[in-house]
Amino acid sequence: MIFLFSGNILALILFLSPVPTFYGIWKEKSVEQYSPIPYLATFINCGLWILYGLPVVHPNSTLLVTINGAGLVIEIVYLSLFIIFSDAKKRLKLVATVVAECIFVAVLALLVLTLLHSTKLRSIVVRSICMLGNIMMYAAPLAVMKLVIRTRSVEYMPFFLSLFSFLGGICWTAYALIRFDPFIAAPNGIGSVLGLAQLFLYATFYKSTKRIMAEREAHAELGLAEKQSQINAV
């Protein structure tokens, strides 16, 4: 039970960890080079786990439904900000992806509830798909890996998202091993490894990121000083 509550607390922290990123997006009125993939993956993952936790699918899963319900609301806020501050092309693609994810979960729910007539069968089918959703959520921050390696900068790779993905994966894996539940242990074990890989990538390019950002700031200050000099000369 301790691991269950700890896992839920870490899950909530994981959902909230991108808040500084989205504060920056709101402040700059632009998503810049941030990727929406982690938030799209978490959005559909929460939807799948809510479906799994319904009494008609897997009874007595109140904590599962509440934490993923909270996560779904948080991800809707994130995706709304992404839609608002993206350019027209990105906005259209993002809306289409969100709609496709909603349709997928709705169709899955319809098929499960109409074709499968016991909670045991429904649990097995939905839980198997949830495993894939979990792995996608943990792997999603690696979507910016190409950008990180090319620019040698982790500026657009949210650190806290990677950190709490790793910690959450460890906690849920420990909980699953105690209960010996491979359906929870497998995706979260993989998630722990993927989270560790993200932290390793962050550590690798942390110093070069600081240097790049310092150089950019110095160039900006130099440009501002030159502009001020030209104004004074006039």
ROSE-4610 file (N, C-alpha, C; in Angstrom, 1 decimal, always signed):
// ROSE-4610
residu = [M/M/M/I/I/I/F/F/F/L/L/L/F/F/F/S/S/S/G/G/G/N/N/N/I/I/I/L/L/L/A/A/A/L/L/L/I/I/I/L/L/L/F/F/F/L/L/L/S/S/S/P/P/P/V/V/V/P/P/P/T/T/T/F/F/F/Y/Y/Y/G/G/G/I/I/I/W/W/W/K/K/K/E/E/E/K/K/K/S/S/S/V/V/V/E/E/E/Q/Q/Q/Y/Y/Y/S/S/S/P/P/P/I/I/I/P/P/P/Y/Y/Y/L/L/L/A/A/A/T/T/T/F/F/F/I/I/I/N/N/N/C/C/C/G/G/G/L/L/L/W/W/W/I/I/I/L/L/L/Y/Y/Y/G/G/G/L/L/L/P/P/P/V/V/V/V/V/V/H/H/H/P/P/P/N/N/N/S/S/S/T/T/T/L/L/L/L/L/L/V/V/V/T/T/T/I/I/I/N/N/N/G/G/G/A/A/A/G/G/G/L/L/L/V/V/V/I/I/I/E/E/E/I/I/I/V/V/V/Y/Y/Y/L/L/L/S/S/S/L/L/L/F/F/F/I/I/I/I/I/I/F/F/F/S/S/S/D/D/D/A/A/A/K/K/K/K/K/K/R/R/R/L/L/L/K/K/K/L/L/L/V/V/V/A/A/A/T/T/T/V/V/V/V/V/V/A/A/A/E/E/E/C/C/C/I/I/I/F/F/F/V/V/V/A/A/A/V/V/V/L/L/L/A/A/A/L/L/L/L/L/L/V/V/V/L/L/L/T/T/T/L/L/L/L/L/L/H/H/H/S/S/S/T/T/T/K/K/K/L/L/L/R/R/R/S/S/S/I/I/I/V/V/V/V/V/V/R/R/R/S/S/S/I/I/I/C/C/C/M/M/M/L/L/L/G/G/G/N/N/N/I/I/I/M/M/M/M/M/M/Y/Y/Y/A/A/A/A/A/A/P/P/P/L/L/L/A/A/A/V/V/V/M/M/M/K/K/K/L/L/L/V/V/V/I/I/I/R/R/R/T/T/T/R/R/R/S/S/S/V/V/V/E/E/E/Y/Y/Y/M/M/M/P/P/P/F/F/F/F/F/F/L/L/L/S/S/S/L/L/L/F/F/F/S/S/S/F/F/F/L/L/L/G/G/G/G/G/G/I/I/I/C/C/C/W/W/W/T/T/T/A/A/A/Y/Y/Y/A/A/A/L/L/L/I/I/I/R/R/R/F/F/F/D/D/D/P/P/P/F/F/F/I/I/I/A/A/A/A/A/A/P/P/P/N/N/N/G/G/G/I/I/I/G/G/G/S/S/S/V/V/V/L/L/L/G/G/G/L/L/L/A/A/A/Q/Q/Q/L/L/L/F/F/F/L/L/L/Y/Y/Y/A/A/A/T/T/T/F/F/F/Y/Y/Y/K/K/K/S/S/S/T/T/T/K/K/K/R/R/R/I/I/I/M/M/M/A/A/A/E/E/E/R/R/R/E/E/E/A/A/A/H/H/H/A/A/A/E/E/E/L/L/L/G/G/G/L/L/L/A/A/A/E/E/E/K/K/K/Q/Q/Q/S/S/S/Q/Q/Q/I/I/I/N/N/N/A/A/A/V/V/V]
num = [1/1/1/2/2/2/3/3/3/4/4/4/5/5/5/6/6/6/7/7/7/8/8/8/9/9/9/10/10/10/11/11/11/12/12/12/13/13/13/14/14/14/15/15/15/16/16/16/17/17/17/18/18/18/19/19/19/20/20/20/21/21/21/22/22/22/23/23/23/24/24/24/25/25/25/26/26/26/27/27/27/28/28/28/29/29/29/30/30/30/31/31/31/32/32/32/33/33/33/34/34/34/35/35/35/36/36/36/37/37/37/38/38/38/39/39/39/40/40/40/41/41/41/42/42/42/43/43/43/44/44/44/45/45/45/46/46/46/47/47/47/48/48/48/49/49/49/50/50/50/51/51/51/52/52/52/53/53/53/54/54/54/55/55/55/56/56/56/57/57/57/58/58/58/59/59/59/60/60/60/61/61/61/62/62/62/63/63/63/64/64/64/65/65/65/66/66/66/67/67/67/68/68/68/69/69/69/70/70/70/71/71/71/72/72/72/73/73/73/74/74/74/75/75/75/76/76/76/77/77/77/78/78/78/79/79/79/80/80/80/81/81/81/82/82/82/83/83/83/84/84/84/85/85/85/86/86/86/87/87/87/88/88/88/89/89/89/90/90/90/91/91/91/92/92/92/93/93/93/94/94/94/95/95/95/96/96/96/97/97/97/98/98/98/99/99/99/100/100/100/101/101/101/102/102/102/103/103/103/104/104/104/105/105/105/106/106/106/107/107/107/108/108/108/109/109/109/110/110/110/111/111/111/112/112/112/113/113/113/114/114/114/115/115/115/116/116/116/117/117/117/118/118/118/119/119/119/120/120/120/121/121/121/122/122/122/123/123/123/124/124/124/125/125/125/126/126/126/127/127/127/128/128/128/129/129/129/130/130/130/131/131/131/132/132/132/133/133/133/134/134/134/135/135/135/136/136/136/137/137/137/138/138/138/139/139/139/140/140/140/141/141/141/142/142/142/143/143/143/144/144/144/145/145/145/146/146/146/147/147/147/148/148/148/149/149/149/150/150/150/151/151/151/152/152/152/153/153/153/154/154/154/155/155/155/156/156/156/157/157/157/158/158/158/159/159/159/160/160/160/161/161/161/162/162/162/163/163/163/164/164/164/165/165/165/166/166/166/167/167/167/168/168/168/169/169/169/170/170/170/171/171/171/172/172/172/173/173/173/174/174/174/175/175/175/176/176/176/177/177/177/178/178/178/179/179/179/180/180/180/181/181/181/182/182/182/183/183/183/184/184/184/185/185/185/186/186/186/187/187/187/188/188/188/189/189/189/190/190/190/191/191/191/192/192/192/193/193/193/194/194/194/195/195/195/196/196/196/197/197/197/198/198/198/199/199/199/200/200/200/201/201/201/202/202/202/203/203/203/204/204/204/205/205/205/206/206/206/207/207/207/208/208/208/209/209/209/210/210/210/211/211/211/212/212/212/213/213/213/214/214/214/215/215/215/216/216/216/217/217/217/218/218/218/219/219/219/220/220/220/221/221/221/222/222/222/223/223/223/224/224/224/225/225/225/226/226/226/227/227/227/228/228/228/229/229/229/230/230/230/231/231/231/232/232/232/233/233/233/234/234/234]
x = [+0.8/+0.0/+0.9/+2.0/+2.9/+3.4/+3.8/+4.3/+3.2/+1.9/+0.8/+0.5/+0.5/+0.3/+1.5/+2.7/+3.9/+3.9/+3.5/+3.4/+2.4/+1.3/+0.3/+0.8/+1.5/+2.1/+3.1/+4.0/+5.0/+4.4/+3.3/+2.6/+2.0/+1.5/+0.9/+2.1/+3.2/+4.4/+4.9/+4.8/+5.2/+4.3/+3.0/+2.0/+2.3/+2.7/+2.9/+4.3/+5.2/+6.6/+6.9/+6.0/+6.3/+5.8/+5.2/+4.6/+5.6/+6.9/+7.9/+8.0/+8.0/+8.1/+7.0/+5.8/+4.6/+4.4/+5.0/+5.0/+5.9/+7.0/+7.9/+7.2/+6.5/+5.7/+4.7/+4.0/+3.0/+3.6/+4.8/+5.5/+6.0/+6.5/+7.1/+6.1/+4.9/+3.8/+4.2/+5.1/+5.5/+6.0/+5.7/+6.2/+7.7/+8.2/+9.6/+9.9/+10.9/+11.2/+10.8/+9.9/+9.4/+8.6/+8.7/+7.9/+6.6/+5.5/+4.2/+4.1/+5.0/+4.8/+4.7/+5.5/+5.3/+3.9/+3.3/+2.0/+0.9/+1.1/+0.2/+0.2/+1.4/+1.5/+0.9/+1.1/+0.6/-1.0/-1.5/-2.9/-3.6/-3.1/-3.8/-3.6/-2.4/-2.1/-3.1/-3.3/-4.3/-5.7/-6.1/-7.4/-7.5/-6.5/-6.5/-6.6/-5.9/-5.9/-7.3/-7.9/-9.2/-10.2/-10.1/-11.0/-10.7/-9.5/-9.2/-9.7/-9.7/-10.2/-11.7/-12.4/-13.9/-14.4/-15.5/-16.0/-16.4/-16.9/-17.3/-16.2/-14.9/-13.8/-12.9/-12.5/-11.7/-12.2/-13.1/-13.6/-12.6/-13.0/-12.2/-10.8/-10.9/-9.7/-9.9/-10.4/-10.7/-9.5/-8.4/-7.1/-6.6/-6.7/-6.2/-7.0/-8.3/-9.2/-8.9/-8.8/-8.6/-7.3/-6.2/-4.9/-4.8/-5.4/-5.3/-6.3/-7.4/-8.4/-7.7/-7.0/-6.2/-5.2/-4.5/-3.5/-4.1/-5.3/-6.0/-6.3/-6.8/-7.1/-5.9/-4.8/-3.6/-3.0/-3.1/-2.6/-3.5/-4.7/-5.6/-5.2/-4.8/-4.3/-3.0/-2.1/-0.8/-1.1/-1.9/-2.1/-2.9/-3.7/-4.4/-3.4/-2.5/-1.4/-0.6/-0.3/+0.5/-0.3/-1.6/-2.4/-2.5/-2.7/-2.8/-1.5/-0.4/+0.9/+1.7/+1.1/+1.8/+1.4/+2.2/+1.8/+0.7/+0.1/-1.1/-0.9/+0.3/+0.6/+0.7/+1.4/+1.6/+0.3/-0.5/-1.8/-2.7/-2.8/-3.7/-3.3/-2.0/-1.5/-1.8/-1.6/-1.8/-3.3/-4.2/-5.6/-6.0/-5.5/-5.9/-5.4/-4.2/-3.7/-4.5/-4.9/-5.7/-7.1/-7.7/-9.0/-8.8/-7.7/-7.5/-7.3/-6.6/-6.5/-7.8/-8.6/-9.9/-10.8/-10.8/-11.5/-11.1/-9.7/-9.2/-9.7/-9.6/-10.0/-11.6/-12.3/-13.8/-14.2/-13.5/-13.8/-13.3/-12.2/-11.7/-12.7/-13.2/-14.2/-15.5/-15.9/-17.1/-17.0/-15.8/-15.6/-15.5/-14.7/-14.5/-15.9/-16.7/-17.9/-19.0/-18.9/-20.0/-19.6/-18.3/-17.9/-17.4/-16.9/-16.4/-17.4/-17.8/-18.9/-18.5/-17.2/-16.8/-15.7/-15.7/-14.6/-13.2/-13.1/-11.8/-11.2/-12.1/-11.6/-11.3/-12.3/-12.1/-10.8/-10.5/-9.3/-8.0/-8.0/-6.9/-6.6/-7.6/-7.5/-7.0/-7.7/-7.4/-6.1/-5.8/-4.5/-3.3/-3.5/-2.4/-2.1/-3.2/-3.0/-2.5/-2.9/-2.3/-0.8/-0.3/+1.1/+1.9/+1.3/+1.9/+1.8/+0.7/+0.5/+1.5/+1.8/+2.8/+4.2/+4.6/+5.9/+6.0/+5.0/+5.0/+5.2/+4.5/+4.6/+6.0/+6.6/+8.0/+9.0/+8.7/+9.7/+9.5/+8.4/+8.1/+9.1/+9.6/+10.6/+11.8/+12.1/+13.2/+13.0/+11.8/+11.4/+12.3/+12.9/+13.7/+15.2/+15.5/+16.8/+17.6/+17.0/+17.7/+18.1/+17.2/+17.5/+18.6/+18.5/+19.6/+20.9/+21.1/+22.4/+22.8/+21.9/+22.3/+22.8/+22.1/+22.4/+23.3/+23.5/+24.3/+23.8/+22.4/+21.8/+20.5/+20.3/+19.1/+18.1/+18.2/+17.3/+15.8/+15.5/+14.1/+13.8/+14.6/+14.3/+14.0/+12.7/+12.4/+13.0/+13.9/+14.6/+13.7/+12.8/+11.9/+11.0/+10.6/+9.8/+10.5/+11.8/+12.7/+12.9/+13.2/+13.5/+12.4/+11.2/+10.0/+9.5/+9.8/+9.5/+10.4/+11.6/+12.5/+12.1/+11.8/+11.4/+10.1/+9.1/+7.8/+7.9/+8.8/+9.0/+9.6/+10.5/+11.1/+10.1/+9.3/+8.3/+7.3/+6.7/+5.7/+6.3/+7.5/+8.2/+8.3/+8.7/+8.9/+7.5/+6.5/+5.1/+4.7/+5.0/+4.6/+5.3/+6.6/+7.4/+6.9/+6.5/+6.0/+4.7/+3.8/+2.6/+2.7/+3.9/+4.2/+3.2/+3.1/+2.1/+3.0/+3.1/+4.0/+3.4/+2.1/+1.4/+1.8/+2.2/+2.6/+4.1/+4.8/+6.2/+6.9/+6.4/+7.1/+7.1/+6.0/+6.1/+6.8/+6.7/+7.4/+8.8/+9.2/+10.6/+11.3/+10.6/+11.1/+11.2/+10.1/+10.1/+11.2/+11.6/+12.8/+14.0/+14.2/+15.4/+15.4/+14.2/+14.1/+14.3/+13.8/+14.0/+15.5/+16.2/+17.6/+18.4/+17.9/+18.6/+18.4/+17.2/+17.0/+17.9/+18.0/+18.9/+20.3/+20.7/+22.1/+22.3/+21.3/+21.4/+21.5/+20.7/+20.7/+22.0/+22.6/+23.9/+25.0/+24.9/+25.9/+26.0/+24.9/+24.9/+24.5/+24.6/+24.2/+25.2/+26.5/+27.5/+27.5/+27.4/+27.4/+26.1/+25.0/+23.8/+24.1/+24.7/+25.0/+25.9/+26.9/+27.8/+27.1/+26.2/+25.5/+24.5/+23.8/+22.9/+23.6/+24.8/+25.6/+26.1/+26.5/+27.0/+25.9/+24.7/+23.5/+23.1/+23.2/+22.9/+23.9/+25.2/+26.3/+26.1/+25.7/+25.4/+24.3/+23.2/+22.0/+22.4/+23.2/+23.6/+24.5/+25.4/+26.2/+25.4/+24.4/+23.6/+22.8/+22.3/+21.6/+22.4/+23.7/+24.6/+25.0/+25.1/+25.4/+24.3/+23.1/+21.9/+21.7/+22.0/+22.0/+23.0/+24.2/+25.3/+24.9/+24.2/+23.7/+22.7/+21.8/+20.8/+21.4/+22.4/+23.1/+23.8/+24.4/+25.2/+24.3/+23.0/+22.1/+21.6]
y = [-1.2/+0.0/+1.3/+1.2/+2.4/+2.7/+1.6/+1.8/+2.3/+1.9/+2.3/+3.8/+4.3/+5.7/+6.5/+6.0/+6.7/+6.8/+5.7/+5.7/+6.8/+6.9/+7.9/+9.3/+9.5/+10.8/+11.2/+10.2/+10.5/+10.7/+10.0/+10.1/+11.6/+12.1/+13.4/+14.5/+14.2/+15.1/+15.0/+13.8/+13.6/+14.4/+14.4/+15.1/+16.7/+17.1/+18.5/+19.0/+18.1/+18.5/+19.4/+19.4/+20.3/+21.7/+22.0/+23.3/+24.4/+24.4/+25.4/+25.6/+24.5/+24.5/+25.3/+25.0/+25.6/+27.1/+27.4/+28.8/+29.6/+29.0/+29.6/+29.8/+28.7/+28.8/+29.9/+30.0/+31.1/+32.5/+32.5/+33.8/+34.3/+33.3/+33.7/+33.7/+33.2/+33.1/+32.2/+31.2/+30.3/+29.0/+27.9/+26.6/+26.4/+27.3/+27.2/+25.8/+25.1/+23.8/+22.6/+22.9/+21.9/+20.9/+19.6/+18.6/+18.3/+18.2/+17.8/+16.3/+15.5/+14.1/+13.5/+14.0/+13.5/+13.7/+14.8/+15.2/+14.5/+14.2/+13.4/+11.9/+11.4/+10.1/+9.9/+10.9/+10.9/+11.0/+11.8/+12.0/+10.7/+10.0/+8.8/+7.7/+7.7/+6.8/+6.9/+8.2/+8.4/+8.0/+8.2/+7.8/+6.3/+5.5/+4.1/+3.5/+4.1/+3.7/+4.0/+5.1/+5.5/+4.4/+4.0/+2.9/+1.6/+1.3/+0.1/+0.1/+1.3/+1.4/+1.5/+1.6/+1.6/+0.4/+0.5/-0.7/-1.8/-1.5/-2.5/-3.2/-2.7/-3.3/-3.9/-3.1/-3.7/-3.0/-3.7/-3.1/-2.8/-1.9/-1.5/-0.9/+0.1/+0.7/+2.3/+2.7/+4.1/+5.0/+4.5/+5.3/+5.5/+4.4/+4.4/+5.4/+5.4/+6.3/+7.8/+8.0/+9.4/+10.0/+9.3/+9.8/+10.1/+9.1/+9.3/+10.3/+10.5/+11.5/+12.9/+13.0/+14.3/+14.5/+13.4/+13.5/+13.9/+13.4/+13.7/+15.2/+15.8/+17.2/+18.0/+17.7/+18.4/+18.4/+17.2/+17.1/+17.9/+18.0/+18.8/+20.3/+20.7/+22.1/+22.3/+21.3/+21.4/+21.5/+20.5/+20.4/+21.7/+22.2/+23.5/+24.6/+24.7/+25.7/+25.5/+24.2/+23.9/+24.3/+24.0/+24.4/+25.9/+26.6/+28.1/+28.7/+28.2/+28.9/+28.2/+27.3/+26.7/+27.5/+27.3/+27.9/+27.0/+27.5/+26.9/+25.5/+25.2/+23.8/+22.8/+23.2/+22.4/+22.2/+23.3/+23.3/+22.3/+22.3/+21.4/+19.9/+19.6/+18.3/+17.9/+18.8/+18.5/+18.2/+19.0/+18.8/+17.4/+17.1/+15.9/+14.7/+14.8/+13.7/+13.5/+14.6/+14.5/+13.9/+14.3/+13.7/+12.2/+11.8/+10.4/+9.6/+10.2/+9.5/+9.3/+10.3/+10.2/+9.2/+9.1/+8.2/+6.7/+6.6/+5.2/+4.7/+5.6/+5.1/+4.9/+5.7/+5.5/+4.2/+3.9/+2.7/+1.5/+1.6/+0.5/+0.2/+1.3/+1.1/+0.4/+0.9/+0.3/-1.2/-1.5/-2.9/-3.8/-3.3/-4.1/-4.3/-3.3/-3.4/-4.1/-4.2/-4.9/-6.4/-6.6/-7.9/-8.8/-8.2/-9.0/-8.9/-10.0/-10.0/-10.4/-10.3/-10.5/-9.5/-9.0/-8.1/-8.7/-10.0/-10.6/-10.5/-10.8/-10.6/-9.2/-8.3/-6.9/-6.4/-6.8/-6.3/-6.8/-8.0/-8.6/-7.8/-7.6/-6.9/-5.5/-4.7/-3.3/-3.1/-4.0/-3.9/-4.1/-5.0/-5.3/-4.1/-3.4/-2.2/-1.0/-1.0/+0.0/-0.2/-1.4/-1.6/-0.9/-1.0/-0.3/+1.2/+1.7/+3.1/+3.6/+2.8/+3.2/+3.3/+2.3/+2.4/+3.6/+3.9/+5.1/+6.3/+6.4/+7.6/+7.8/+6.7/+6.8/+7.1/+6.6/+6.8/+8.1/+8.7/+10.0/+11.1/+11.4/+12.4/+12.2/+11.0/+10.7/+11.2/+11.7/+12.1/+13.3/+14.0/+15.2/+14.8/+13.5/+13.0/+13.5/+13.4/+13.8/+15.3/+16.1/+17.6/+17.8/+17.0/+17.1/+16.8/+15.7/+15.3/+16.3/+16.8/+17.7/+19.0/+19.5/+20.9/+20.8/+19.6/+19.4/+20.2/+20.3/+21.1/+20.4/+20.4/+19.8/+20.9/+22.1/+23.2/+22.8/+22.0/+21.7/+20.3/+19.8/+18.4/+18.7/+18.7/+19.0/+18.0/+18.5/+17.7/+17.0/+17.7/+17.1/+16.1/+16.2/+15.2/+13.9/+13.9/+12.7/+12.2/+13.1/+12.6/+11.9/+12.4/+11.8/+10.6/+10.6/+9.3/+8.2/+8.5/+7.5/+7.0/+8.0/+7.7/+7.0/+7.4/+6.8/+5.4/+5.1/+3.8/+2.9/+3.4/+2.6/+2.2/+3.2/+3.0/+1.9/+2.1/+1.2/-0.2/-0.3/-1.6/-2.3/-1.6/-2.2/-2.7/-1.9/-2.3/-3.6/-3.6/-4.7/-6.0/-5.9/-7.0/-7.6/-6.7/-7.2/-8.0/-7.5/-8.2/-9.3/-9.3/-10.1/-10.0/-8.7/-8.4/-8.0/-8.9/-8.7/-7.6/-7.4/-6.4/-5.0/-4.8/-3.5/-3.4/-4.6/-4.6/-4.4/-5.0/-5.0/-3.5/-2.8/-1.5/-0.5/-0.6/+0.3/+0.0/-1.3/-1.6/-1.0/-1.2/-0.6/+0.9/+1.5/+2.9/+3.4/+2.6/+3.0/+3.1/+2.1/+2.1/+3.3/+3.6/+4.7/+6.0/+6.1/+7.3/+7.6/+6.5/+6.5/+7.0/+6.5/+6.9/+8.4/+8.9/+10.3/+11.1/+10.7/+11.4/+11.4/+10.2/+10.1/+11.1/+11.2/+12.1/+13.6/+13.8/+15.2/+15.5/+14.6/+14.8/+15.0/+14.3/+14.3/+15.7/+16.3/+17.6/+18.8/+18.6/+19.7/+20.9/+20.5/+21.6/+22.3/+21.6/+22.3/+23.2/+22.8/+23.6/+24.9/+24.8/+26.1/+27.0/+26.4/+27.2/+27.9/+27.1/+27.6/+28.8/+28.6/+29.6/+30.8/+30.7/+31.8/+32.6/+31.9/+32.6/+33.3/+32.7/+33.3/+34.6/+34.6/+35.7/+36.8/+36.4/+37.4/+38.1/+37.3/+37.9/+38.8/+38.5/+39.3/+40.6/+40.6/+41.8/+42.7/+42.0/+42.7/+43.5/+42.7/+43.3/+44.5/+44.4/+45.4/+46.7/+46.4/+47.5/+48.2/+47.5/+48.1/+48.9/+48.4/+49.2/+50.5/+50.4/+51.6/+52.6/+52.1/+53.0/+53.7/+53.0/+53.6/+54.7/+54.4/+55.4/+56.6/+56.4/+57.6/+58.4/+57.7/+58.4/+59.3/+58.9/+59.6/+60.9]
z = [+0.0/+0.0/+0.0/+0.7/+0.7/-0.7/-1.4/-2.8/-3.7/-3.4/-4.2/-4.1/-2.8/-2.5/-3.0/-2.8/-3.3/-4.8/-5.5/-6.9/-7.4/-6.7/-7.1/-6.9/-5.8/-5.5/-6.6/-6.9/-7.9/-9.3/-9.5/-10.8/-10.9/-9.8/-9.8/-10.0/-9.4/-9.5/-11.0/-11.6/-13.0/-13.9/-13.6/-14.4/-14.3/-13.1/-12.9/-13.2/-13.4/-13.6/-14.8/-15.9/-17.0/-16.8/-15.6/-15.4/-15.7/-15.2/-15.6/-17.1/-17.8/-19.3/-19.9/-19.4/-20.0/-19.5/-18.4/-17.9/-18.9/-19.3/-20.3/-21.6/-22.1/-23.3/-23.3/-22.2/-22.0/-22.0/-21.3/-21.2/-22.6/-23.4/-24.7/-25.8/-25.5/-26.5/-27.7/-27.4/-28.5/-27.9/-28.6/-28.1/-28.6/-29.4/-29.8/-30.4/-29.9/-30.4/-29.4/-28.5/-27.6/-28.4/-28.0/-28.7/-27.9/-28.6/-27.9/-27.7/-28.2/-28.1/-26.7/-25.7/-24.3/-23.8/-24.1/-23.6/-24.3/-25.6/-26.4/-25.9/-25.6/-25.1/-23.7/-22.8/-21.5/-21.5/-22.4/-22.6/-22.9/-23.9/-24.3/-23.2/-22.6/-21.5/-20.3/-19.9/-18.9/-19.3/-20.5/-21.0/-20.9/-21.3/-21.3/-19.9/-18.9/-17.5/-16.9/-17.3/-16.7/-17.2/-18.5/-19.0/-18.2/-18.0/-17.2/-15.8/-15.2/-13.8/-13.6/-14.7/-14.6/-13.9/-13.1/-12.4/-13.3/-14.5/-15.5/-16.2/-16.0/-16.6/-15.5/-14.5/-13.4/-12.1/-11.4/-10.1/-9.1/-8.2/-7.0/-7.4/-8.4/-8.9/-8.7/-7.6/-7.4/-7.5/-6.9/-6.9/-8.3/-9.1/-10.4/-11.3/-11.1/-11.9/-11.5/-10.2/-9.7/-10.1/-10.0/-10.4/-11.9/-12.7/-14.1/-14.6/-13.8/-14.2/-14.0/-12.9/-12.6/-13.7/-14.1/-15.1/-16.5/-16.8/-18.0/-18.1/-17.0/-17.0/-17.1/-16.5/-16.6/-18.0/-18.6/-20.0/-21.0/-20.7/-21.6/-21.5/-20.3/-20.2/-21.0/-20.8/-21.6/-23.1/-23.6/-25.0/-25.5/-24.7/-25.1/-25.3/-24.4/-24.5/-25.8/-26.0/-27.2/-28.5/-28.5/-29.6/-29.8/-28.7/-28.8/-29.3/-28.8/-29.1/-30.2/-31.0/-32.1/-33.4/-34.5/-35.7/-36.4/-37.4/-38.0/-38.4/-39.0/-39.5/-38.3/-37.3/-36.1/-35.3/-35.3/-34.6/-35.2/-36.5/-37.2/-37.0/-37.1/-36.8/-35.4/-34.4/-33.0/-32.7/-33.3/-33.1/-33.7/-34.9/-35.5/-34.7/-34.1/-33.3/-32.0/-31.4/-30.2/-30.5/-31.6/-32.0/-32.3/-33.0/-33.3/-32.0/-31.0/-29.7/-29.0/-29.0/-28.4/-29.1/-30.4/-31.2/-30.8/-30.7/-30.5/-29.1/-28.1/-26.7/-26.7/-27.4/-27.5/-28.2/-29.3/-30.1/-29.2/-28.6/-27.7/-26.6/-26.0/-24.9/-25.4/-26.6/-27.2/-27.5/-28.1/-28.4/-27.2/-26.2/-25.0/-24.2/-24.1/-23.4/-24.1/-25.4/-26.2/-26.5/-26.8/-27.2/-26.1/-25.0/-23.9/-22.7/-22.1/-21.2/-19.8/-19.4/-18.0/-17.7/-16.5/-16.1/-16.2/-16.1/-16.2/-17.6/-18.6/-20.0/-20.3/-19.9/-20.2/-19.5/-18.3/-17.6/-18.4/-18.8/-19.5/-20.8/-21.6/-22.9/-22.7/-21.8/-21.7/-21.0/-20.0/-19.3/-20.2/-21.2/-22.2/-23.0/-23.4/-24.2/-23.4/-22.1/-21.2/-21.0/-21.1/-21.0/-22.1/-23.3/-24.4/-24.2/-23.7/-23.4/-22.4/-21.4/-20.4/-21.0/-21.8/-22.4/-23.3/-24.1/-24.9/-24.1/-23.0/-22.1/-21.6/-21.2/-20.7/-21.7/-22.9/-24.1/-24.7/-24.6/-25.3/-25.2/-24.0/-23.9/-24.7/-25.1/-26.0/-27.4/-27.7/-29.1/-29.5/-28.5/-28.8/-28.8/-28.7/-28.7/-29.9/-31.1/-32.3/-32.2/-31.7/-31.6/-30.6/-29.5/-28.4/-29.0/-29.7/-30.2/-31.3/-32.1/-33.2/-32.7/-31.7/-31.1/-29.9/-29.4/-28.2/-27.0/-27.0/-26.0/-25.5/-24.2/-23.6/-23.2/-23.9/-23.5/-23.7/-24.7/-25.0/-24.6/-23.6/-23.0/-21.5/-21.1/-19.7/-18.7/-17.8/-16.9/-15.9/-15.3/-14.3/-14.8/-16.1/-16.7/-16.8/-17.1/-17.2/-15.8/-14.9/-13.5/-12.9/-13.0/-12.3/-13.1/-14.4/-15.1/-14.6/-14.3/-13.8/-12.4/-11.5/-10.1/-10.0/-10.8/-10.9/-11.4/-12.4/-12.9/-11.9/-11.1/-10.0/-9.0/-8.6/-7.5/-7.9/-9.1/-9.6/-9.9/-10.3/-10.5/-9.2/-8.1/-6.8/-6.3/-6.5/-6.1/-6.8/-8.1/-8.9/-8.6/-8.2/-7.8/-6.5/-5.6/-4.3/-4.5/-5.4/-5.7/-6.8/-7.4/-8.6/-9.7/-10.2/-11.2/-12.5/-13.4/-14.6/-15.5/-15.5/-16.3/-15.8/-14.6/-14.1/-14.1/-13.7/-13.6/-15.0/-16.0/-17.4/-17.9/-18.1/-18.6/-17.8/-16.4/-15.5/-15.4/-15.5/-15.5/-16.8/-17.9/-19.2/-19.0/-18.4/-18.2/-17.3/-16.3/-15.4/-16.3/-17.1/-18.0/-19.0/-19.6/-20.5/-19.7/-18.5/-17.7/-17.4/-17.1/-16.8/-18.0/-19.2/-20.5/-20.7/-20.4/-20.6/-19.6/-18.4/-17.4/-17.8/-18.4/-18.9/-20.1/-20.9/-22.1/-21.6/-20.6/-20.0/-19.4/-18.6/-18.0/-19.0/-20.1/-21.1/-21.7/-22.0/-22.7/-21.8/-20.5/-19.6/-19.7/-19.6/-19.7/-21.0/-22.1/-23.4/-23.5/-22.9/-22.9/-22.2/-21.0/-20.3/-21.1/-21.8/-22.6/-23.8/-24.5/-25.6/-25.2/-24.0/-23.6/-23.1/-22.5/-22.1/-23.3/-24.4/-25.6/-26.3/-26.3/-26.9/-26.1/-24.8/-24.0/-24.2/-24.3/-24.6/-25.9/-27.0/-28.3/-28.3/-27.5/-27.4/-26.7/-25.7/-25.0/-25.8/-26.6/-27.5/-28.6/-29.1/-30.2/-29.6/-28.4/-27.7/-27.5/-27.1/-26.9/-28.2/-29.3/-30.6/-31.0/-30.8/-31.2/-30.5/-29.1/-28.3/-28.7/-29.1/-29.6/-30.9/-31.8/-33.0/-32.8/-31.8/-31.4/-30.8/-30.0/-29.3/-30.4/-31.4/-32.4/-33.2/-33.4/-34.2/-33.4]
